[in-house]
């Protein structure tokens, strides 16, 4: 138990407030206004200072009250909200790093200095406005009847603490201290958490023991000890951080509750409705700021999932999906660093199925995360493993980001590497097992990088790593299972999987040359083009196909076309096409054709493409041929 401390005494002991300029100025204003001298007694002077704010917010005339509150607000906002000139260079360096991590560095590098300055002002103006709003909410709260039960000295303690803190960091579970020029918001108002620590401080200053009996959450002895220490030190940041962590945006026992509703805030709609739906909910989303919310709704729809409370009311924001026109721009949750909490994964997965660019968005986000991870490993001197290198050299797929041009980090990171050493890691071989020309090919060769030549695939039939130029020009080699289905069963499987089968493809199905093997069989196939053979001009089919066969390949059977499409039915990414290297045949129009496969977002298409002898095939057209088995 402690001795009771009157409000002014608390502020005198903690801040030596009676000796501050603002208290002196308040005493002078009181004399001018009333003609009475404020006594030199420290407690009287502090109380006079507190009375000034109370007098303004309790004015009976609404107009005079609003004018007084606005005057106080402007003074406070001018004193504590960051100005553009005070933003440190370190902030802009961080923003450039973020652009890098999103794959947009190349776009930024093309800006003129004037455009960069405009970008900085546009970016910071919204953040400054949101910061202003985050502090303004505290002034409005303390000027409202909602905070009427809070003693004036506690209001001062809270506000003086708030202006020294940033918004809550869920990862560190703290309110970090503010630094000059920061664009971070001030702490959000968590009414339940604030009420709890206000009660604790009032109880302490009254000389009573504060008990946690009324809190609905179960507390460990360690949690209580942490709180008591912070209370003893009268540390608002620690107390409010503790309360924000214990008193979650959603009570912990309701986290597993996945019932709720998705609510869509339409592009161009009133952004205030969006702000009101998340402000004060502890999500950590920038959408709680009016400027951010307005800009986000200018760009596209905003979807939020609200989970239910115990009464079945959807009130807890758990997932946010921000759109830019018809494309997903970002997805956020309420866990640390705005990640998704584990209970919301299925809810999000089901929702994302509504968006045609789901796979593309997920790939971009995953690619940028992984590229950033590799960049940090490189910066820290850590070794890259086989998977890291295959990703960096884009062996299996290109790295996609959110910029309009290729992420410059890819080339920057590659230039720090020794290519030959990286190859030995990726190909899992010694350097002498990599052949660069025909004469270097041996029985133990694991990879070939060089120009193709007649008979090359007879020598390399068991090698998976073949490039005409590394890493850009890889010949994609894979196993493909054919056989085991009739033509009718194969046609039905295409329909079940949503493949659009063109009538010209139906013609190929009906030809006598289309024969399926009765039993399954694995064949090795390779994608190859005229460009891989150093052809730079369009080439007639009658010249191209015999040339490809001369390099040691064979035609694929007819069923390879639909079988290959079914194998890659879920292949994501941009539009891709592939033609089958089939033995030529004429269908009912008397033109010679081959199966033509097309993948694009939400579409899988099987058709036919002309391969008449005189038909010109472009160097970039990819054909699928078969690598013969060893005799």
Buried (B, 14 or more C-beta within 10 A) or exposed (E): EEEEBBBBBBBBEBBEBBEBEEBBEBBEBBEEEEEEEBEEEBBBBBBBBBBBBEEBBEBEEEEEBEEBBEEBBEEBBEEBBBEEEEBBEEBBEEBBEEBBBBBBBBBBEEEEEEEBEEBBEEBBEBBBBBBBBBBBBBBBBBBEEEBEEBBBBBBBBBBBBBBBBBBBBBEEEBBBEBEEBBBBBBBBBBEBBBBBBBBBBBBBBEEEEBEBEEEEEEEEEEBEEBBBEBBEEBBBBBBBBBBBBBBBBBBEEBBEBBEBEBBEBEBEEEBEEBBEBBBBBBBBBBBBBBBBBBBBBEBBBBBBBBBBBEEEEBEBBBBBBBBBEEBBBBBBBBBEEBBBBEBBEEBBEEBBEEBEBBBBBBBBBEBBEBBBEBBEBBEEEEEBEEEBBBBBBBBEEEBBBBBEEBBBBBEEBBEEBEEEEBBBBBBEBEEEBBBEEBEEBEEEBBBBBBBBEEEBBBBBBEBBBBBBEBBEEBBBBBEBBBBBBEBEEBBEBBEEEEBEBBEBBBBBBEBEEBEBEEEEEEBBBBBBBBBBBEBEEEBBBBBBBEBBBEBBBBBBBBBBBBBBBBBBEEEBBEEEBBBBBBBBBEBEEEBBBBBBBBBEEEEBBBBBBBBBEEBBBEBEBBBBBBBBEEE
